[in-house]
C-alpha cells in the first residue's frame, strides 16, 4: 500500500482517538492520556497506538482501560474514516521521554568527566 496513505491514516487515527478520549470518556484518568504516535501496518489491519500520561502513577489502570476500549474505538475510527476494515488497536506505553532523559543524564556525566580531564591536562 502507498506509504503516504498509511501516514495519512496514522494521523487520522491519532486525531480520532485523541478527540474521543478528550470529549467522550467519563473516566478522568483517560482524559489525561496523550497519544504520541500511531503506526499502522501496510495493510491497515493493525495499528500500534503509543501513549503517555500526564499522571504516571495511574499507568496500569489507564492501560487496562484503553485495552477495554480498543474494540469500540476501532469501530468508531473505521466509521469516521470510511475504511473497509477496522484496524485492531494495540495500545503501547511510550517511554521515549524517559529514555531521552536517561541518555541526556549520561551525556551530561560524560561532558562533566571530559571537562575535568581537560583541566588536568593544562
Phi, psi and omega in degrees: 000152181300127183297326178295322178294318179298319179296319178296319178296319177303312181295320180292321177296316179300315180295315182297315179294317180299315179297318180298313182295325181285319189258335191243359181262146178265342181285117182295333179294323181288339177289344179268001182281138175241122177276119185265330183196152173230133177233112178266152170287165183298331179268005177061025180274336182224136177231119173274123182250112180270133183223159171220174182223151176293321180257102184289344184287342184254021186299319181295316179296318180296317180299317178295318180296318179294320178297321178294327181276350190301320180295314180295317179297321179299316178295318179297315179298317181299316180291319180297318185267355181056048176273152178292316182237142178278126177290144175285125182267127177241113183271130183230130177292131181266107181258020183296328179295317180293320177296320179296321178294320177296317179296317179297320178296319178295318178296323177295320178297318179296316181297319179294323177294320179291324178295319178296321179292323180293324179291327179291329181290335185284000000 
